[in-house]
Amino acid sequence: MIDDDMMHHKIAQLMLREYGNIEEVILSTDAKETLNFLELNKANTSNLPDYIFLDLQMPDYSGWDFLKGYQKIHNSLRKDIKLYIVSSSIDPKDIKRSEEYKFVDSFVQKPLTREFLHNLVA
């Protein structure tokens, strides 16, 4: 999970474990650092996540910046990572813009819901 809101980290971590049946949740507030990690580990599938939950509105290096960088490396990743944008934005322009990235699986409005997480692992 890449998000600058620590409260969202805590809530999402609990929900992912309880309703998504996800054992290990790695939290990051630094999208650029996460992108660098993915680049360094692109061939090591055991180090790559199954899912990425990305916030769009973050200082310094936004979720949009991450998507541009991820677009350059996602084909070289040796694992099919499911990428979900998790945002508080209700702006239709953000949703439309996110659809331009073919590797984005879905745009999910915060907060994550029990139903979404159940469907994630179903």
MDTraj code that builds the backbone (N, CA, C; nanometers):
import mdtraj as md
import numpy as np

residues = "MET ILE ASP ASP ASP MET MET HIS HIS LYS ILE ALA GLN LEU MET LEU ARG GLU TYR GLY ASN ILE GLU GLU VAL ILE LEU SER THR ASP ALA LYS GLU THR LEU ASN PHE LEU GLU LEU ASN LYS ALA ASN THR SER ASN LEU PRO ASP TYR ILE PHE LEU ASP LEU GLN MET PRO ASP TYR SER GLY TRP ASP PHE LEU LYS GLY TYR GLN LYS ILE HIS ASN SER LEU ARG LYS ASP ILE LYS LEU TYR ILE VAL SER SER SER ILE ASP PRO LYS ASP ILE LYS ARG SER GLU GLU TYR LYS PHE VAL ASP SER PHE VAL GLN LYS PRO LEU THR ARG GLU PHE LEU HIS ASN LEU VAL ALA".split()
xyz = np.array([
    [0.0835, -0.1166, 0.0000],
    [0.0000, 0.0000, 0.0000],
    [0.0884, 0.1233, 0.0000],
    [0.0618, 0.2118, -0.0952],
    [0.1365, 0.3367, -0.1073],
    [0.0384, 0.4505, -0.0794],
    [0.0563, 0.5149, 0.0357],
    [-0.0346, 0.6208, 0.0777],
    [0.0361, 0.7048, 0.1826],
    [0.0172, 0.8349, 0.1794],
    [0.0829, 0.9222, 0.2762],
    [0.0014, 0.9397, 0.4042],
    [-0.1166, 0.8828, 0.4102],
    [-0.2038, 0.8954, 0.5268],
    [-0.1848, 0.7744, 0.6187],
    [-0.1190, 0.7973, 0.7311],
    [-0.0877, 0.6878, 0.8229],
    [-0.2135, 0.6252, 0.8835],
    [-0.3169, 0.7031, 0.9031],
    [-0.4417, 0.6486, 0.9562],
    [-0.5029, 0.5520, 0.8541],
    [-0.4989, 0.5890, 0.7268],
    [-0.5490, 0.4990, 0.6231],
    [-0.4654, 0.3708, 0.6195],
    [-0.3351, 0.3821, 0.6418],
    [-0.2484, 0.2639, 0.6485],
    [-0.3000, 0.1654, 0.7526],
    [-0.3244, 0.2155, 0.8712],
    [-0.3680, 0.1287, 0.9814],
    [-0.5014, 0.0620, 0.9512],
    [-0.5966, 0.1414, 0.9067],
    [-0.7297, 0.0876, 0.8777],
    [-0.7227, -0.0142, 0.7642],
    [-0.6536, 0.0216, 0.6576],
    [-0.6438, -0.0690, 0.5424],
    [-0.5688, -0.1964, 0.5789],
    [-0.4640, -0.1835, 0.6589],
    [-0.3880, -0.3011, 0.7001],
    [-0.4778, -0.3992, 0.7757],
    [-0.5558, -0.3502, 0.8680],
    [-0.6483, -0.4361, 0.9431],
    [-0.7513, -0.4993, 0.8507],
    [-0.8070, -0.4202, 0.7618],
    [-0.9097, -0.4720, 0.6709],
    [-0.8525, -0.5736, 0.5725],
    [-0.7330, -0.5482, 0.5195],
    [-0.6711, -0.6420, 0.4258],
    [-0.6465, -0.7766, 0.4915],
    [-0.6029, -0.7734, 0.6139],
    [-0.5775, -0.8986, 0.6854],
    [-0.7067, -0.9716, 0.7191],
    [-0.8053, -0.8960, 0.7668],
    [-0.9281, -0.9593, 0.8118],
    [-1.0197, -1.0006, 0.6984],
    [-1.0427, -0.9107, 0.6033],
    [-1.1414, -0.9380, 0.4990],
    [-1.0803, -0.9801, 0.3660],
    [-0.9544, -0.9465, 0.3442],
    [-0.8887, -0.9828, 0.2199],
    [-0.8039, -1.1074, 0.2335],
    [-0.7939, -1.1560, 0.3586],
    [-0.7148, -1.2763, 0.3842],
    [-0.5710, -1.2598, 0.3357],
    [-0.5169, -1.1416, 0.3506],
    [-0.3801, -1.1115, 0.3082],
    [-0.2934, -1.1075, 0.4329],
    [-0.1973, -1.1975, 0.4390],
    [-0.1125, -1.2136, 0.5575],
    [-0.0171, -1.0970, 0.5783],
    [0.0582, -1.0641, 0.4753],
    [0.1628, -0.9625, 0.4891],
    [0.1227, -0.8367, 0.4123],
    [0.1216, -0.7252, 0.4818],
    [0.0891, -0.5972, 0.4214],
    [0.2088, -0.5056, 0.4405],
    [0.2647, -0.4594, 0.3306],
    [0.3785, -0.3679, 0.3362],
    [0.3264, -0.2283, 0.3055],
    [0.3592, -0.1375, 0.3944],
    [0.3089, -0.0013, 0.3846],
    [0.4211, 0.0930, 0.3448],
    [0.3896, 0.1872, 0.2577],
    [0.4881, 0.2850, 0.2143],
    [0.4227, 0.4220, 0.2038],
    [0.4980, 0.5234, 0.2431],
    [0.4527, 0.6603, 0.2235],
    [0.5304, 0.7256, 0.1094],
    [0.6220, 0.6516, 0.0498],
    [0.7117, 0.7058, -0.0522],
    [0.6960, 0.6286, -0.1829],
    [0.6199, 0.6853, -0.2762],
    [0.5921, 0.6181, -0.4035],
    [0.7179, 0.5992, -0.4875],
    [0.8085, 0.6950, -0.4840],
    [0.9315, 0.6839, -0.5629],
    [1.0197, 0.5711, -0.5095],
    [1.0297, 0.5613, -0.3786],
    [1.1073, 0.4535, -0.3175],
    [1.0485, 0.3169, -0.3530],
    [0.9172, 0.3079, -0.3524],
    [0.8502, 0.1829, -0.3891],
    [0.8766, 0.1475, -0.5349],
    [0.8721, 0.2445, -0.6212],
    [0.9012, 0.2216, -0.7628],
    [1.0452, 0.1724, -0.7806],
    [1.1378, 0.2328, -0.7090],
    [1.2777, 0.1892, -0.7142],
    [1.2921, 0.0457, -0.6656],
    [1.2200, 0.0107, -0.5592],
    [1.2224, -0.1263, -0.5073],
    [1.1736, -0.2250, -0.6128],
    [1.0647, -0.1913, -0.6794],
    [1.0099, -0.2790, -0.7835],
    [1.1102, -0.2974, -0.8971],
    [1.1738, -0.1890, -0.9372],
    [1.2738, -0.1942, -1.0445],
    [1.3901, -0.2862, -1.0053],
    [1.4381, -0.2724, -0.8832],
    [1.5507, -0.3540, -0.8359],
    [1.5143, -0.5012, -0.8216],
    [1.3890, -0.5288, -0.7956],
    [1.3448, -0.6664, -0.7700],
    [1.2595, -0.7242, -0.8822],
    [1.2663, -0.6656, -0.9996],
    [1.1760, -0.7055, -1.1084],
    [1.1864, -0.8527, -1.1475],
    [1.3012, -0.9149, -1.1243],
    [1.3184, -1.0559, -1.1598],
    [1.2979, -1.1484, -1.0406],
    [1.2883, -1.0932, -0.9221],
    [1.2751, -1.1736, -0.8010],
    [1.1286, -1.1770, -0.7585],
    [1.0558, -1.2733, -0.8102],
    [0.9109, -1.2768, -0.7883],
    [0.8734, -1.2900, -0.6408],
    [0.9583, -1.3507, -0.5599],
    [0.9243, -1.3652, -0.4180],
    [0.9292, -1.2317, -0.3439],
    [0.9988, -1.1333, -0.3979],
    [1.0041, -1.0008, -0.3360],
    [0.8964, -0.9065, -0.3891],
    [0.8342, -0.9438, -0.4986],
    [0.7335, -0.8570, -0.5601],
    [0.5968, -0.8801, -0.4960],
    [0.5190, -0.7734, -0.4828],
    [0.3864, -0.7879, -0.4207],
    [0.2861, -0.8516, -0.5162],
    [0.1797, -0.9045, -0.4594],
    [0.0686, -0.9551, -0.5400],
    [-0.0226, -0.8400, -0.5817],
    [-0.0330, -0.7417, -0.4920],
    [-0.1210, -0.6275, -0.5136],
    [-0.0467, -0.4992, -0.4784],
    [-0.0845, -0.3919, -0.5477],
    [-0.0426, -0.2576, -0.5091],
    [-0.1698, -0.1747, -0.4967],
    [-0.1845, -0.1084, -0.3823],
    [-0.2942, -0.0164, -0.3582],
    [-0.2314, 0.1224, -0.3529],
    [-0.2681, 0.2066, -0.4481],
    [-0.2005, 0.3339, -0.4698],
    [-0.2924, 0.4527, -0.4490],
    [-0.2498, 0.5432, -0.3615],
    [-0.3189, 0.6707, -0.3454],
    [-0.2675, 0.7652, -0.4535],
    [-0.3504, 0.8546, -0.5009],
    [-0.3083, 0.9485, -0.6053],
    [-0.2492, 1.0772, -0.5494],
    [-0.3120, 1.1285, -0.4450],
    [-0.2730, 1.2594, -0.3932],
    [-0.1713, 1.2454, -0.2805],
    [-0.0456, 1.2574, -0.3162],
    [0.0632, 1.2526, -0.2191],
    [0.1616, 1.3641, -0.2522],
    [0.2267, 1.4179, -0.1494],
    [0.3231, 1.5256, -0.1749],
    [0.4492, 1.4722, -0.2428],
    [0.5209, 1.5592, -0.3074],
    [0.6493, 1.5308, -0.3712],
    [0.6364, 1.4392, -0.4925],
    [0.6026, 1.3132, -0.4721],
    [0.5941, 1.2155, -0.5800],
    [0.4546, 1.1537, -0.5721],
    [0.3655, 1.2006, -0.6562],
    [0.2243, 1.1613, -0.6476],
    [0.2002, 1.0215, -0.7046],
    [0.0776, 0.9765, -0.6863],
    [0.0373, 0.8501, -0.7474],
    [0.0450, 0.8567, -0.8994],
    [0.0177, 0.9740, -0.9554],
    [0.0300, 0.9922, -1.1009],
    [0.1760, 0.9764, -1.1436],
    [0.2680, 1.0304, -1.0654],
    [0.4111, 1.0136, -1.0948],
    [0.4490, 0.8655, -1.0896],
    [0.3956, 0.7965, -0.9883],
    [0.4222, 0.6535, -0.9757],
    [0.3722, 0.5787, -1.0995],
    [0.2519, 0.6109, -1.1444],
    [0.1953, 0.5426, -1.2612],
    [0.2806, 0.5640, -1.3862],
    [0.3314, 0.6852, -1.4028],
    [0.4198, 0.7111, -1.5184],
    [0.5460, 0.6269, -1.5101],
    [0.6038, 0.6186, -1.3926],
    [0.7237, 0.5368, -1.3740],
    [0.6945, 0.3886, -1.3876],
    [0.5835, 0.3448, -1.3311],
    [0.5441, 0.2043, -1.3363],
    [0.5173, 0.1608, -1.4806],
    [0.4639, 0.2519, -1.5589],
    [0.4364, 0.2221, -1.6995],
    [0.5645, 0.1825, -1.7726],
    [0.6753, 0.2417, -1.7335],
    [0.8040, 0.2125, -1.7981],
    [0.8600, 0.0765, -1.7587],
    [0.8244, 0.0277, -1.6398],
    [0.8856, -0.0974, -1.5919],
    [0.7907, -0.2155, -1.5836],
    [0.6604, -0.1924, -1.5902],
    [0.5681, -0.3021, -1.5600],
    [0.5838, -0.4223, -1.6540],
    [0.6207, -0.4018, -1.7776],
    [0.6402, -0.5153, -1.8685],
    [0.7631, -0.5979, -1.8346],
    [0.8573, -0.5396, -1.7612],
    [0.9784, -0.6127, -1.7242],
    [0.9633, -0.6876, -1.5916],
    [0.8538, -0.6636, -1.5198],
    [0.8313, -0.7332, -1.3935],
    [0.7950, -0.8784, -1.4213],
    [0.8561, -0.9690, -1.3493],
    [0.8339, -1.1117, -1.3717],
    [0.7127, -1.1666, -1.2988],
    [0.6301, -1.0766, -1.2496],
    [0.5098, -1.1171, -1.1775],
    [0.3959, -1.0255, -1.2202],
    [0.2800, -1.0836, -1.2354],
    [0.1616, -1.0051, -1.2681],
    [0.1065, -0.9448, -1.1393],
    [0.1334, -0.8177, -1.1192],
    [0.0907, -0.7480, -0.9983],
    [-0.0414, -0.6776, -1.0276],
    [-0.1391, -0.6990, -0.9421],
    [-0.2676, -0.6305, -0.9542],
    [-0.2530, -0.4929, -0.8917],
    [-0.2793, -0.3875, -0.9693],
    [-0.2636, -0.2508, -0.9218],
    [-0.3995, -0.1829, -0.9128],
    [-0.4322, -0.1382, -0.7923],
    [-0.5582, -0.0696, -0.7671],
    [-0.5297, 0.0720, -0.7200],
    [-0.5955, 0.1671, -0.7804],
    [-0.5895, 0.3041, -0.7306],
    [-0.6952, 0.3140, -0.6215],
    [-0.6527, 0.3562, -0.5042],
    [-0.7438, 0.3738, -0.3914],
    [-0.7364, 0.5211, -0.3534],
    [-0.8408, 0.5945, -0.3866],
    [-0.8360, 0.7395, -0.3740],
    [-0.9649, 0.7945, -0.3146],
    [-0.9524, 0.9080, -0.2506],
    [-1.0712, 0.9767, -0.2005],
    [-1.1322, 1.0661, -0.3086],
    [-1.0678, 1.0724, -0.4242],
    [-1.1170, 1.1555, -0.5335],
    [-1.2476, 1.0997, -0.5898],
    [-1.3401, 1.1903, -0.6148],
    [-1.4643, 1.1523, -0.6829],
    [-1.4722, 1.2225, -0.8187],
    [-1.3603, 1.2807, -0.8584],
    [-1.3526, 1.3543, -0.9837],
    [-1.3533, 1.2565, -1.1015],
    [-1.4527, 1.2631, -1.1886],
    [-1.4581, 1.1732, -1.3045],
    [-1.3329, 1.1832, -1.3923],
    [-1.2671, 1.2990, -1.3915],
    [-1.1443, 1.3146, -1.4706],
    [-1.0331, 1.2241, -1.4181],
    [-1.0262, 1.2073, -1.2858],
    [-0.9262, 1.1182, -1.2281],
    [-0.9534, 0.9738, -1.2667],
    [-1.0790, 0.9359, -1.2631],
    [-1.1159, 0.7984, -1.3008],
    [-1.0837, 0.7751, -1.4477],
    [-1.1205, 0.8687, -1.5334],
    [-1.0935, 0.8559, -1.6772],
    [-0.9431, 0.8517, -1.7029],
    [-0.8695, 0.9392, -1.6366],
    [-0.7238, 0.9426, -1.6544],
    [-0.6606, 0.8099, -1.6099],
    [-0.7104, 0.7525, -1.5025],
    [-0.6542, 0.6254, -1.4540],
    [-0.6783, 0.5127, -1.5544],
    [-0.7865, 0.5228, -1.6312],
    [-0.8184, 0.4197, -1.7305],
    [-0.7219, 0.4215, -1.8483],
    [-0.6436, 0.5287, -1.8613],
    [-0.5429, 0.5354, -1.9670],
    [-0.4271, 0.4399, -1.9406],
    [-0.4131, 0.3982, -1.8176],
    [-0.3074, 0.3036, -1.7796],
    [-0.3671, 0.1636, -1.7804],
    [-0.3351, 0.0864, -1.8817],
    [-0.3968, -0.0445, -1.9024],
    [-0.3658, -0.1439, -1.7908],
    [-0.2588, -0.1199, -1.7151],
    [-0.2202, -0.2105, -1.6075],
    [-0.2941, -0.1816, -1.4765],
    [-0.3724, -0.0741, -1.4725],
    [-0.4523, -0.0433, -1.3537],
    [-0.5765, -0.1315, -1.3571],
    [-0.5938, -0.2118, -1.2543],
    [-0.7058, -0.3050, -1.2510],
    [-0.8379, -0.2376, -1.2163],
    [-0.8320, -0.1362, -1.1301],
    [-0.9558, -0.0710, -1.0917],
    [-0.9264, 0.0569, -1.0143],
    [-1.0238, 0.1466, -1.0169],
    [-1.0205, 0.2688, -0.9378],
    [-1.1193, 0.2480, -0.8246],
    [-1.0712, 0.2498, -0.7025],
    [-1.1538, 0.2230, -0.5853],
    [-1.1565, 0.3477, -0.4981],
    [-1.2742, 0.3888, -0.4593],
    [-1.2828, 0.5053, -0.3720],
    [-1.2594, 0.4633, -0.2273],
    [-1.1846, 0.5490, -0.1561],
    [-1.1599, 0.5250, -0.0134],
    [-1.2906, 0.5408, 0.0620],
    [-1.3057, 0.4685, 0.1665],
    [-1.2151, 0.3663, 0.2187],
    [-1.2397, 0.2324, 0.1496],
    [-1.1437, 0.1419, 0.1629],
    [-1.1634, 0.0066, 0.1127],
    [-1.2835, -0.0540, 0.1847],
    [-1.3593, -0.1326, 0.1127],
    [-1.4774, -0.1939, 0.1737],
    [-1.4580, -0.3438, 0.1904],
    [-1.5348, -0.3981, 0.2796],
    [-1.5335, -0.5422, 0.3046],
    [-1.5677, -0.6188, 0.1763],
    [-1.6678, -0.5706, 0.1045],
    [-1.7115, -0.6356, -0.0193],
    [-1.5991, -0.6380, -0.1234],
    [-1.5325, -0.5241, -0.1417],
    [-1.4220, -0.5180, -0.2375],
    [-1.3130, -0.6186, -0.2005],
    [-1.2777, -0.6248, -0.0738],
    [-1.1695, -0.7136, -0.0309],
    [-1.2096, -0.8610, -0.0427],
    [-1.3339, -0.8930, -0.0145],
    [-1.3807, -1.0311, -0.0327],
    [-1.3715, -1.0694, -0.1802],
    [-1.4126, -0.9802, -0.2685],
    [-1.4069, -1.0068, -0.4120],
    [-1.2643, -1.0138, -0.4645],
    [-1.1742, -0.9436, -0.3997],
    [-1.0349, -0.9400, -0.4402],
    [-0.9726, -1.0789, -0.4383],
    [-0.9993, -1.1536, -0.3364],
    [-0.9371, -1.2851, -0.3206],
    [-1.0281, -1.4001, -0.3596],
    [-1.1493, -1.3685, -0.4048],
    [-1.2443, -1.4740, -0.4432],
    [-1.2049, -1.5404, -0.5728],
])
top = md.Topology()
chain = top.add_chain()
for i, resn in enumerate(residues, 1):
    res = top.add_residue(resn, chain, resSeq=i)
    for name in ("N", "CA", "C"):
        top.add_atom(name, md.element.get_by_symbol(name[0]), res)
traj = md.Trajectory(xyz[None], top)
